Amino acid sequence: MGVTQPSYKVQWLADIEIPLANKFYRMHGFRGKAKRHEDCAVVRNERGEVIGCGYLRRYESFKLLAGVAVAPEYQGRGVARLLLALLAKRFDRNTYTFPYIHLESFYLSLGFEVVEAELLPTPVAELYSSYLNQGRSISAMGYR
């Protein structure tokens, strides 16, 4: 007897659907907050429920991959990788992310590289510093 693979659906949200992403974040206690006019993607389970979410926040000179989160009961099942495969279609050399330290190797596998704080462009460095000042254990990474 074979093991059946769950059928997840990965999709972009339209502006009118952004509240679904924020409901997901609140429901699971994640910090993310998507805004209209951002590239926001979700993964849905077989029942159509949002089980993963992430977005690209656009700044004047760069994009920040943020809010990447997977419902606890779906973590470790490839959901984040599916989500990031769709989001990656909009990455470029000016895309950055600030993952928790323990997720660095995962982001390395997706084409990001660690960037020392002093080598970050000034606007990215300022944002990174503000996140660090919130006590987060994160690193700065840029897309290759």
ChimeraX attribute file (.defattr): number of C-alpha atoms within 10 A of each C-alpha:
attribute: neighborCount
match mode: 1-to-1
recipient: residues
	/A:1	3
	/A:2	4
	/A:3	5
	/A:4	6
	/A:5	6
	/A:6	9
	/A:7	10
	/A:8	18
	/A:9	17
	/A:10	21
	/A:11	16
	/A:12	18
	/A:13	20
	/A:14	13
	/A:15	14
	/A:16	9
	/A:17	12
	/A:18	20
	/A:19	15
	/A:20	16
	/A:21	25
	/A:22	18
	/A:23	13
	/A:24	22
	/A:25	25
	/A:26	13
	/A:27	10
	/A:28	13
	/A:29	10
	/A:30	15
	/A:31	12
	/A:32	18
	/A:33	17
	/A:34	23
	/A:35	16
	/A:36	13
	/A:37	14
	/A:38	15
	/A:39	20
	/A:40	28
	/A:41	24
	/A:42	29
	/A:43	23
	/A:44	18
	/A:45	16
	/A:46	10
	/A:47	8
	/A:48	10
	/A:49	14
	/A:50	22
	/A:51	24
	/A:52	26
	/A:53	31
	/A:54	26
	/A:55	27
	/A:56	26
	/A:57	19
	/A:58	14
	/A:59	10
	/A:60	6
	/A:61	10
	/A:62	16
	/A:63	21
	/A:64	20
	/A:65	24
	/A:66	20
	/A:67	23
	/A:68	22
	/A:69	22
	/A:70	25
	/A:71	18
	/A:72	10
	/A:73	8
	/A:74	13
	/A:75	13
	/A:76	10
	/A:77	11
	/A:78	11
	/A:79	24
	/A:80	22
	/A:81	15
	/A:82	17
	/A:83	26
	/A:84	22
	/A:85	13
	/A:86	17
	/A:87	21
	/A:88	15
	/A:89	8
	/A:90	11
	/A:91	19
	/A:92	13
	/A:93	11
	/A:94	14
	/A:95	22
	/A:96	27
	/A:97	24
	/A:98	23
	/A:99	21
	/A:100	12
	/A:101	12
	/A:102	10
	/A:103	12
	/A:104	18
	/A:105	13
	/A:106	13
	/A:107	19
	/A:108	15
	/A:109	10
	/A:110	14
	/A:111	13
	/A:112	20
	/A:113	18
	/A:114	17
	/A:115	14
	/A:116	12
	/A:117	16
	/A:118	8
	/A:119	9
	/A:120	16
	/A:121	12
	/A:122	11
	/A:123	13
	/A:124	22
	/A:125	16
	/A:126	13
	/A:127	13
	/A:128	19
	/A:129	13
	/A:130	12
	/A:131	15
	/A:132	14
	/A:133	10
	/A:134	8
	/A:135	8
	/A:136	13
	/A:137	13
	/A:138	17
	/A:139	20
	/A:140	22
	/A:141	24
	/A:142	24
	/A:143	20
	/A:144	14
